[in-house]
Amino acid sequence: MNILTLHTTSKTIYLNLKHSLSLTLQYFYPLAGHLVWPQNLSEPEFCYVDGDSVSLTLAESDGDFYHLSGNHARDVNQFHFLVPKLTLPSMVDLDFSISLLALQVTVFPNSGICIGVTASHVALDARTLVHFMKSWATISRSGVVSLSPDSGLPGSSSSRNIFWKLHDRAEYFISSRSAAKEPFAVAGSPKYRIYDTDFGWGRPKKYESLRVGGKFVSLYDCKDGEGSLEVGVAFPKLQLDSFSSLFYRFQANVA
C-alpha cells in the first residue's frame, strides 16, 4: 500500500468526501473528540474542544478489488490494511485519551474505492454508526446539509470499509471490525438497510464486518433483494470448511 498519486477523478472524489465529512461532523461533533480519563476523575468522560478533528487517511492499494468485494470465502487478514486504527494512549501517559473515530479512503486504480471506518462503541452503537455513514453519504451526494438538528450520537470498537467501482456505475464494499474479544459475536441487523448508503456512486457492492478475536456472524440486508438476508461468518479455516459442508447439505435438503 503506497501513498496515492491521485488522478483527477480520484482527487475530486477525495476532496468531496473530505468536505462533506467536515459538514457531517457539525452534527456528530463529539466523534471528533476523545474518551479521556484524567487522574483526578473516578471514571472516563467524553471531551471535545474546538480544533479537535477526525483522522482521514488516503491510500492506494494494488490488491484485487473484485476478490475482496466478492461473495466467496476470503482470508480476513486481507482486509486489515483497509481499515484505520484508532489512536491508542501510551502506557506511560498519565492521562488516558483515545480517539473515537478514524476513517480511510483506499483507491484501487481502475477498479474502485474502499472507505474504511473504525469507531469506538463507547461513543456510538452500530445503529448510530450506520446513521452517521448515511448522513455523510447524503451530504456527499447532494452537497446540501439537510440533516435534522437532533441528528447525532445515541457504547468495543468497530470498522467499516466501502469499495466503489470507478467506471460505469460505481460500486462499493463496506467492512467493519470490532476490538471486542467475545468468544462468539453477532453484529448488524437487516433493519439497518446498509446497502442504502449511497455517496452518489450507487448502492454498495459489498458490506463486510471484521472482528478482532473470536468467532463472528454478521446479519445485514441483501443488496439485490427486498427482504433478503445476507449472512457473513468468520471462523478458523477448518471450522469454516465444516460449516460450509453442513450449510450446503442443508441447502440441498430444503431445495
Backbone bond lengths (Angstrom), bond angles and torsions (degrees), N, CA, C in turn:
res aa  C-N    CA-C-N  psi(-1)  N-CA   C-N-CA  omega(-1)  CA-C   N-CA-C  phi
1 M - - - 1.461 - - 1.525 108.01 -
2 N 1.320 115.81 125.17 1.453 121.35 -177.39 1.516 110.26 -119.94
3 I 1.325 115.55 158.56 1.456 119.44 172.93 1.514 108.21 -62.45
4 L 1.319 115.94 134.03 1.458 120.96 -171.40 1.520 112.62 -77.57
5 T 1.344 115.26 131.06 1.454 121.27 167.12 1.518 105.55 -94.44
6 L 1.312 117.19 102.30 1.452 121.82 -167.67 1.525 113.00 -77.83
7 H 1.327 116.29 136.08 1.449 119.10 165.75 1.517 107.26 -87.99
8 T 1.309 117.15 174.59 1.462 121.64 -168.30 1.519 112.82 -57.27
9 T 1.346 118.25 -47.34 1.464 121.02 -176.26 1.521 111.38 -62.80
10 S 1.329 116.98 -47.04 1.459 120.26 -178.99 1.518 111.41 -64.40
11 K 1.330 116.55 -39.21 1.458 119.57 179.94 1.520 110.71 -64.48
12 T 1.325 116.96 -40.33 1.461 120.94 178.21 1.519 110.79 -62.63
13 I 1.334 116.18 -43.49 1.461 121.28 179.10 1.527 110.33 -61.38
14 Y 1.324 116.21 -46.91 1.458 120.33 -177.90 1.523 111.61 -63.27
15 L 1.330 116.47 -45.00 1.458 119.83 -179.47 1.522 111.00 -63.68
16 N 1.329 117.12 -36.51 1.460 120.45 177.65 1.522 110.60 -67.38
17 L 1.334 117.00 -41.77 1.462 120.46 177.63 1.526 110.81 -62.24
18 K 1.309 116.23 -41.91 1.464 121.14 -179.70 1.524 110.61 -63.86
19 H 1.323 116.56 -45.63 1.469 120.43 -178.58 1.530 110.79 -66.71
20 S 1.327 116.90 -45.56 1.463 119.74 -178.86 1.521 111.43 -67.87
21 L 1.344 117.63 -31.48 1.464 120.41 175.28 1.520 110.25 -63.58
22 S 1.331 116.37 -42.34 1.460 120.36 178.54 1.522 110.95 -59.44
23 L 1.335 116.39 -41.66 1.461 120.46 178.98 1.526 111.64 -67.84
24 T 1.331 116.68 -39.96 1.466 121.06 -179.03 1.518 111.12 -65.05
25 L 1.342 116.16 -38.49 1.461 120.00 -178.14 1.525 112.64 -67.37
26 Q 1.323 117.42 -13.77 1.461 119.02 173.71 1.522 110.70 -64.20
27 Y 1.331 116.30 -26.26 1.463 121.60 178.66 1.527 111.58 -96.47
28 F 1.321 116.81 -20.48 1.460 122.11 -179.44 1.529 109.63 -120.57
29 Y 1.311 117.01 37.42 1.462 121.00 -170.62 1.530 114.24 -58.34
30 P 1.351 120.70 -28.47 1.473 117.43 177.75 1.528 112.77 -59.15
31 L 1.356 117.80 -24.65 1.457 120.41 -179.69 1.524 112.16 -67.32
32 A 1.326 116.88 -19.22 1.460 120.39 176.85 1.528 111.43 -83.25
33 G 1.320 116.34 -7.68 1.457 120.47 -178.73 1.514 113.04 -89.27
34 H 1.318 116.27 -153.47 1.461 122.13 -175.64 1.525 109.90 -139.95
35 L 1.306 114.54 156.87 1.454 121.14 165.92 1.520 106.19 -91.95
36 V 1.318 117.06 120.17 1.466 120.96 -175.43 1.523 110.04 -122.34
37 W 1.304 115.15 155.01 1.463 121.13 177.03 1.518 108.32 -143.35
38 P 1.321 116.75 79.07 1.473 119.91 178.00 1.517 110.94 -61.84
39 Q 1.287 115.49 154.43 1.466 120.67 -177.50 1.518 112.82 -62.91
40 N 1.328 116.48 -24.52 1.462 119.13 -176.17 1.527 112.73 -88.52
41 L 1.364 117.71 3.01 1.456 120.95 178.77 1.522 110.77 -111.31
42 S 1.332 116.31 148.11 1.464 120.69 -178.38 1.518 112.51 -83.78
43 E 1.333 117.70 -14.09 1.459 121.37 178.81 1.527 109.43 -150.03
44 P 1.343 117.31 158.51 1.469 120.35 -177.96 1.520 111.53 -71.79
45 E 1.342 116.11 164.52 1.450 121.76 178.21 1.526 109.38 -149.66
46 F 1.321 115.10 160.99 1.453 120.21 175.02 1.527 109.27 -82.76
47 C 1.323 115.01 142.09 1.463 119.60 -179.73 1.524 109.22 -137.42
48 Y 1.317 116.24 123.72 1.467 121.56 174.28 1.519 108.16 -128.34
49 V 1.325 116.20 131.49 1.458 121.16 175.38 1.523 108.07 -130.62
50 D 1.314 116.14 154.28 1.466 120.58 178.57 1.527 110.06 -54.38
51 G 1.317 115.18 132.32 1.455 119.59 -178.81 1.518 113.21 103.64
52 D 1.341 118.00 -15.88 1.461 120.38 175.16 1.527 109.45 -63.84
53 S 1.318 116.82 152.40 1.458 120.40 -175.84 1.519 110.87 -148.21
54 V 1.323 115.81 169.83 1.459 123.22 176.09 1.522 108.63 -106.76
55 S 1.321 116.85 134.84 1.467 121.42 178.37 1.528 109.87 -70.71
56 L 1.341 116.40 126.16 1.465 122.66 176.16 1.530 107.46 -125.12
57 T 1.326 116.48 108.71 1.462 122.67 -176.19 1.525 110.39 -98.79
58 L 1.315 116.20 138.47 1.460 122.40 176.19 1.520 108.79 -110.91
59 A 1.328 117.33 129.57 1.460 120.53 -176.40 1.521 110.26 -144.83
60 E 1.323 115.60 166.08 1.464 122.80 175.79 1.516 108.88 -126.03
61 S 1.318 116.97 143.77 1.460 121.35 179.34 1.520 110.07 -129.37
62 D 1.334 115.73 142.46 1.454 120.40 172.81 1.527 110.55 -99.92
63 G 1.351 116.91 16.20 1.460 121.54 177.82 1.522 111.72 -70.22
64 D 1.312 115.17 170.98 1.471 122.20 -178.59 1.529 109.48 -86.71
65 F 1.301 115.59 102.05 1.462 121.68 -178.14 1.526 111.64 -56.76
66 Y 1.325 116.68 -43.53 1.460 121.01 -174.48 1.527 111.40 -73.73
67 H 1.318 116.71 -30.85 1.465 119.54 174.97 1.528 109.98 -67.82
68 L 1.330 116.58 -46.55 1.459 120.80 -177.12 1.523 112.19 -66.23
69 S 1.308 117.64 -32.93 1.467 120.99 -176.50 1.517 112.41 -98.48
70 G 1.334 117.20 13.78 1.458 121.02 -179.68 1.514 112.85 -83.40
71 N 1.324 115.68 179.76 1.461 122.22 -178.44 1.525 113.03 -101.28
72 H 1.316 117.56 1.28 1.457 121.26 -179.40 1.536 109.85 -86.77
73 A 1.333 115.26 172.07 1.469 120.23 179.04 1.525 109.86 -69.05
74 R 1.334 115.25 137.17 1.461 121.63 177.78 1.521 109.50 -137.42
75 D 1.319 115.80 155.97 1.462 121.45 178.26 1.529 108.14 -74.43
76 V 1.328 116.54 123.68 1.461 120.56 -176.99 1.518 111.95 -59.79
77 N 1.336 117.38 -26.59 1.463 120.20 179.85 1.520 112.64 -64.35
78 Q 1.334 117.70 -18.92 1.453 121.10 179.59 1.525 112.12 -72.02
79 F 1.322 116.63 -13.27 1.461 120.38 -175.93 1.527 113.47 -98.00
80 H 1.305 117.54 -17.42 1.457 119.31 -170.16 1.523 113.63 -64.01
81 F 1.336 117.77 -29.56 1.468 118.90 -179.22 1.523 111.49 -74.14
82 L 1.314 117.16 -8.34 1.463 121.22 -178.03 1.513 112.87 -92.59
83 V 1.324 117.40 -11.90 1.465 120.31 -179.44 1.523 109.42 -112.26
84 P 1.323 117.82 137.65 1.467 121.22 -178.85 1.517 110.59 -77.02
85 K 1.312 115.21 165.45 1.456 121.15 176.83 1.526 109.90 -106.36
86 L 1.313 115.32 141.79 1.454 119.33 173.91 1.525 109.13 -72.27
87 T 1.321 115.80 147.62 1.454 120.82 177.86 1.522 109.55 -71.99
88 L 1.323 116.55 116.78 1.455 121.24 -177.21 1.526 110.46 -96.44
89 P 1.309 117.17 149.32 1.471 119.79 179.82 1.519 111.66 -71.96
90 S 1.300 115.78 150.40 1.461 120.89 174.78 1.517 109.37 -73.94
91 M 1.330 116.29 145.46 1.459 120.39 179.91 1.521 111.76 -65.74
92 V 1.332 115.96 -17.19 1.466 118.26 -179.18 1.524 112.10 -98.02
93 D 1.348 117.19 -2.01 1.453 119.80 178.39 1.528 109.96 -67.59
94 L 1.316 116.06 136.30 1.454 119.71 177.79 1.514 111.30 -74.77
95 D 1.336 116.72 -32.52 1.459 121.47 -179.71 1.522 109.43 -114.35
96 F 1.337 116.72 124.93 1.453 123.29 -179.57 1.525 109.52 -72.86
97 S 1.342 117.28 134.24 1.465 121.61 177.37 1.518 108.59 -153.14
98 I 1.333 116.74 128.45 1.459 120.73 -178.72 1.524 109.69 -136.86
99 S 1.323 116.69 138.52 1.462 121.49 177.59 1.526 109.77 -67.18
100 L 1.334 116.23 157.08 1.462 121.45 -177.24 1.515 113.19 -104.31
101 L 1.336 117.30 -20.02 1.461 120.14 -174.86 1.521 109.75 -151.51
102 A 1.324 116.65 139.23 1.462 122.29 173.93 1.528 108.05 -141.75
103 L 1.342 116.44 143.07 1.461 121.92 -175.87 1.521 110.42 -130.01
104 Q 1.317 115.77 151.60 1.466 120.63 177.74 1.518 109.96 -143.61
105 V 1.325 116.42 132.41 1.457 122.63 174.10 1.519 107.44 -108.16
106 T 1.327 117.10 116.99 1.460 122.06 179.74 1.520 109.12 -114.37
107 V 1.320 115.96 125.19 1.458 121.90 -179.87 1.528 109.95 -99.01
108 F 1.319 116.13 130.76 1.460 122.99 171.04 1.528 106.16 -103.56
109 P 1.333 119.00 102.40 1.470 121.32 -172.95 1.526 112.63 -51.17
110 N 1.352 114.57 131.64 1.461 122.40 178.18 1.522 113.77 62.71
111 S 1.339 117.04 15.93 1.467 119.93 -178.07 1.520 112.51 -132.24
112 G 1.324 117.55 -58.98 1.452 118.73 -175.48 1.508 113.31 -179.56
113 I 1.320 114.84 -171.45 1.463 123.07 -177.69 1.523 108.89 -131.98
114 C 1.302 115.28 143.97 1.457 121.65 172.89 1.517 109.17 -120.16
115 I 1.327 116.48 133.31 1.457 121.15 171.22 1.526 107.54 -110.19
116 G 1.318 115.88 117.87 1.452 120.93 178.86 1.514 110.50 -102.88
117 V 1.322 116.22 135.83 1.461 121.65 -177.74 1.519 109.76 -129.77
118 T 1.308 116.58 127.33 1.461 121.71 172.83 1.520 107.62 -120.88
119 A 1.328 115.90 123.19 1.466 120.38 -176.91 1.516 109.89 -135.99
120 S 1.300 116.32 146.17 1.460 122.03 179.56 1.523 110.27 -83.32
121 H 1.341 115.97 128.33 1.462 120.16 176.88 1.524 111.95 -70.26
122 V 1.300 116.48 -11.42 1.460 118.77 173.38 1.525 109.38 -64.06
123 A 1.340 115.74 -32.71 1.462 120.53 -177.33 1.514 112.90 -93.59
124 L 1.319 118.14 -31.21 1.455 120.33 -176.79 1.512 109.92 -157.43
125 D 1.337 114.74 147.08 1.452 120.14 177.65 1.530 109.11 -91.49
126 A 1.333 116.38 -179.87 1.462 120.77 -175.18 1.521 111.75 -61.00
127 R 1.335 117.20 -40.98 1.465 120.02 -179.06 1.529 110.83 -61.53
128 T 1.311 116.73 -41.77 1.456 120.13 -178.89 1.526 111.24 -71.48
129 L 1.329 116.94 -34.90 1.457 119.69 176.90 1.526 110.72 -63.98
130 V 1.327 116.54 -40.59 1.465 120.00 175.76 1.527 110.13 -63.66
131 H 1.328 116.14 -40.10 1.465 120.80 177.28 1.526 110.59 -60.43
132 F 1.338 116.31 -42.65 1.458 120.51 177.79 1.525 110.91 -62.41
133 M 1.335 117.17 -46.17 1.460 120.77 -178.85 1.523 111.75 -62.70
134 K 1.323 116.51 -41.81 1.470 119.50 179.52 1.523 111.03 -68.63
135 S 1.322 117.38 -35.78 1.460 120.83 177.36 1.524 110.25 -64.60
136 W 1.328 115.71 -44.88 1.464 120.86 177.32 1.520 110.37 -60.52
137 A 1.336 116.26 -44.16 1.467 120.78 -179.72 1.524 111.18 -62.76
138 T 1.324 116.47 -41.52 1.461 120.28 -179.27 1.521 111.47 -62.16
139 I 1.329 117.14 -46.06 1.462 121.03 179.67 1.526 110.66 -67.11
140 S 1.335 116.90 -39.17 1.462 120.50 178.37 1.518 111.25 -63.89
141 R 1.316 116.55 -40.83 1.466 121.52 -177.28 1.519 112.31 -73.06
142 S 1.326 116.45 -42.56 1.463 120.35 -172.72 1.519 113.61 -94.16
143 G 1.341 116.15 -25.73 1.451 119.33 -175.59 1.509 113.05 75.42
144 V 1.334 115.67 7.62 1.464 120.79 -177.14 1.518 109.25 -119.60
145 V 1.318 116.37 132.66 1.463 120.91 175.85 1.521 107.57 -86.79
146 S 1.342 115.76 102.18 1.458 119.66 -175.70 1.519 111.88 -128.51
147 L 1.335 117.10 25.75 1.451 120.15 179.41 1.524 109.95 -75.58
148 S 1.326 115.62 151.88 1.451 119.28 177.73 1.517 109.61 -70.57
149 P 1.323 118.62 151.78 1.469 121.44 -177.48 1.514 113.90 -59.09
150 D 1.371 117.50 -25.40 1.456 119.35 -177.72 1.515 112.58 -92.80
151 S 1.341 116.94 7.65 1.465 118.61 174.86 1.516 108.49 -63.87
152 G 1.332 116.58 131.45 1.456 118.30 -178.97 1.508 112.22 169.88
153 L 1.313 117.10 -148.10 1.458 121.44 -166.91 1.525 113.75 -95.60
154 P 1.345 123.94 138.54 1.466 123.73 173.97 1.522 111.86 -81.24
155 G 6.602 122.87 -77.00 1.226 141.46 149.51 1.430 117.07 -176.55
156 S 5.192 140.53 145.79 1.455 117.33 -126.80 1.527 110.50 70.31
157 S 1.207 128.64 173.00 1.463 135.23 -168.90 1.509 109.38 -150.81
158 S 1.312 119.60 136.38 1.457 121.11 179.53 1.507 110.89 -134.28
159 S 1.347 116.00 158.95 1.454 121.10 -177.65 1.510 110.51 -133.09
160 R 1.309 115.91 148.28 1.449 121.60 178.61 1.519 109.33 -127.36
161 N 1.335 116.84 146.18 1.457 122.21 173.63 1.519 109.70 -128.77
162 I 1.319 116.92 140.56 1.455 120.92 178.42 1.517 109.30 -130.76
163 F 1.350 117.44 130.73 1.452 121.76 177.05 1.523 110.41 -112.75
164 W 1.330 117.19 136.78 1.457 121.92 174.13 1.518 110.02 -121.24
165 K 1.323 116.61 137.66 1.452 121.76 172.57 1.520 107.93 -76.94
166 L 1.334 117.71 133.07 1.461 120.97 -169.85 1.526 114.64 -90.47
167 H 1.324 117.87 -5.52 1.461 119.36 177.68 1.522 108.00 -126.26
168 D 1.321 116.52 161.20 1.457 122.15 -173.25 1.536 108.00 56.72
169 R 1.343 116.47 -132.61 1.459 119.85 179.41 1.523 108.11 -89.83
170 A 1.306 115.57 122.56 1.465 119.61 -174.80 1.521 110.94 -65.07
171 E 1.335 116.53 144.22 1.443 122.43 177.14 1.521 108.37 -128.01
172 Y 1.330 116.12 156.81 1.455 117.48 179.80 1.517 111.43 -147.64
173 F 1.306 114.07 160.09 1.458 122.43 -177.16 1.521 109.23 -127.51
174 I 1.309 116.77 137.29 1.467 121.47 -180.00 1.521 109.29 -118.40
175 S 1.300 117.85 134.85 1.461 120.03 171.35 1.511 109.75 -134.05
176 S 1.327 116.70 150.58 1.455 120.19 -178.95 1.512 110.18 -127.00
177 R 1.323 116.19 148.14 1.464 122.01 178.59 1.512 109.05 -130.79
178 S 1.315 116.04 140.42 1.461 121.03 177.52 1.514 110.03 -120.62
179 A 1.339 114.84 142.02 1.459 120.02 178.99 1.514 112.82 -88.81
180 A 1.327 116.82 -5.03 1.457 118.79 175.58 1.527 109.10 -66.86
181 K 1.339 117.39 151.27 1.458 120.17 -172.50 1.518 111.12 -124.85
182 E 1.323 119.16 41.32 1.440 120.82 174.35 1.529 108.78 -64.79
183 P 1.367 118.47 149.21 1.458 120.09 -179.05 1.524 112.75 -63.67
184 F 1.338 117.40 -27.03 1.457 120.99 177.57 1.521 107.89 -149.36
185 A 1.324 116.24 135.84 1.461 119.38 -175.83 1.517 110.48 -142.14
186 V 1.328 115.44 149.24 1.461 122.21 174.71 1.519 107.46 -122.79
187 A 1.323 116.97 131.22 1.465 121.48 -177.54 1.503 110.48 -126.12
188 G 1.335 114.88 153.32 1.448 120.74 172.01 1.511 114.24 87.12
189 S 1.316 114.33 177.53 1.454 123.02 177.72 1.523 107.82 -164.06
190 P 1.348 118.33 139.81 1.466 119.49 175.83 1.521 112.65 -63.03
191 K 1.338 117.07 -17.76 1.461 120.09 178.71 1.524 112.35 -69.17
192 Y 1.344 117.09 -18.42 1.458 119.70 -179.80 1.525 111.88 -70.22
193 R 1.322 117.25 -23.04 1.472 122.27 -178.86 1.537 110.36 47.90
194 I 1.327 114.05 55.08 1.455 120.54 -175.47 1.524 112.13 -62.38
195 Y 1.330 117.18 -27.06 1.465 119.82 -178.78 1.527 112.74 -76.09
196 D 1.320 117.06 -1.94 1.470 120.49 172.23 1.524 111.66 -84.79
197 T 1.325 117.64 -0.81 1.461 121.63 179.38 1.522 109.19 -74.49
198 D 1.315 116.80 103.76 1.476 121.73 -172.66 1.528 109.69 -123.60
199 F 1.319 116.45 110.70 1.460 122.35 178.06 1.528 112.23 -84.64
200 G 1.322 116.73 7.13 1.454 120.83 -177.56 1.512 112.46 107.47
201 W 1.337 116.46 3.49 1.466 121.96 -178.98 1.517 111.32 -115.09
202 G 1.330 117.94 13.88 1.453 121.24 -177.81 1.522 111.78 95.73
203 R 1.329 115.08 -175.67 1.461 120.67 -178.47 1.528 110.61 -74.25
204 P 1.330 117.17 156.03 1.464 119.90 178.69 1.522 111.85 -57.78
205 K 1.306 115.79 143.62 1.468 120.36 172.54 1.526 110.19 -73.85
206 K 1.333 115.71 -36.46 1.462 119.52 -176.88 1.515 109.96 -162.11
207 Y 1.327 115.89 144.78 1.460 121.95 173.41 1.522 108.15 -121.54
208 E 1.315 116.76 131.93 1.460 121.35 178.30 1.521 110.03 -130.73
209 S 1.328 116.11 150.26 1.461 122.01 173.10 1.520 108.60 -116.35
210 L 1.320 115.69 134.51 1.457 121.95 177.04 1.514 108.89 -112.80
211 R 1.321 115.82 152.56 1.456 119.26 179.08 1.521 109.09 -144.24
212 V 1.324 115.79 141.36 1.457 121.37 179.19 1.519 108.75 -90.68
213 G 1.328 116.98 110.62 1.454 120.95 177.22 1.518 112.63 84.21
214 G 1.334 116.66 147.80 1.446 122.48 174.78 1.513 113.95 77.00
215 K 1.338 114.96 -179.38 1.456 122.44 178.30 1.514 108.56 -96.08
216 F 1.338 115.68 154.17 1.452 117.87 -166.79 1.522 111.04 -147.75
217 V 1.330 116.08 136.21 1.460 122.72 174.38 1.523 108.24 -130.38
218 S 1.322 116.99 134.25 1.471 120.93 176.78 1.519 109.46 -120.31
219 L 1.316 115.77 144.73 1.464 122.32 -179.26 1.519 109.04 -128.52
220 Y 1.334 116.91 119.57 1.459 121.27 178.85 1.516 109.84 -140.66
221 D 1.326 115.55 165.48 1.450 119.73 173.20 1.521 108.60 -65.37
222 C 1.324 116.22 158.30 1.460 121.34 -178.39 1.526 109.89 -94.45
223 K 1.316 116.56 142.67 1.458 121.26 -176.93 1.520 112.78 -61.26
224 D 1.307 117.11 -40.53 1.463 120.67 -167.27 1.520 115.59 -104.63
225 G 1.328 118.22 7.86 1.450 117.29 -177.57 1.506 113.47 -151.25
226 E 1.315 117.50 127.34 1.455 122.58 177.11 1.517 109.27 -66.79
227 G 1.320 116.59 125.18 1.451 120.89 179.56 1.518 114.17 85.85
228 S 1.331 117.91 -4.03 1.462 120.85 179.10 1.528 110.11 -80.84
229 L 1.311 116.18 159.05 1.455 122.31 -177.28 1.525 110.00 -122.58
230 E 1.336 116.49 131.98 1.456 122.08 177.34 1.522 108.35 -107.18
231 V 1.320 116.39 121.21 1.458 122.02 -176.72 1.525 109.13 -113.50
232 G 1.321 116.23 126.23 1.458 121.25 174.92 1.509 110.07 -112.52
233 V 1.325 117.35 139.81 1.462 121.24 179.31 1.521 108.92 -129.34
234 A 1.326 116.33 146.75 1.455 122.45 177.12 1.518 108.46 -133.46
235 F 1.324 116.12 111.81 1.450 123.61 178.61 1.523 109.12 -136.30
236 P 1.323 118.23 161.50 1.463 119.97 168.22 1.531 109.42 -56.30
237 K 1.333 117.68 152.06 1.460 121.92 -169.04 1.527 113.43 -55.18
238 L 1.327 118.57 -44.87 1.462 120.07 -178.09 1.523 110.92 -63.15
239 Q 1.327 117.02 -41.15 1.454 120.33 178.69 1.521 111.13 -69.14
240 L 1.342 116.53 -36.27 1.457 119.81 178.21 1.526 110.47 -66.23
241 D 1.341 117.80 -38.82 1.464 120.74 177.15 1.525 110.44 -61.79
242 S 1.333 117.13 -41.96 1.464 120.86 178.41 1.519 110.61 -65.35
243 F 1.341 115.63 -43.06 1.468 120.27 178.00 1.527 110.95 -59.94
244 S 1.340 116.48 -44.39 1.460 120.53 -178.97 1.516 111.33 -62.02
245 S 1.332 116.14 -41.78 1.459 120.38 179.26 1.521 111.43 -61.47
246 L 1.330 116.05 -45.76 1.463 120.57 179.10 1.523 111.19 -65.62
247 F 1.335 116.21 -39.13 1.461 120.06 -178.44 1.526 111.37 -64.03
248 Y 1.316 116.61 -48.09 1.461 119.82 -178.56 1.524 111.61 -67.64
249 R 1.331 116.44 -32.55 1.468 119.57 175.81 1.526 110.08 -66.07
250 F 1.322 116.18 -43.04 1.465 120.20 177.08 1.527 110.89 -63.44
251 Q 1.323 115.65 -42.45 1.456 120.31 -179.72 1.521 111.56 -60.77
252 A 1.336 116.56 -39.24 1.475 121.10 179.43 1.518 110.93 -67.31
253 N 1.337 116.77 -34.55 1.464 120.40 -177.95 1.522 113.27 -72.74
254 V 1.335 116.38 -29.28 1.467 119.26 -176.76 1.536 111.62 -97.44
255 A 1.319 116.49 -7.15 1.478 119.62 -178.80 1.527 110.39 -69.80
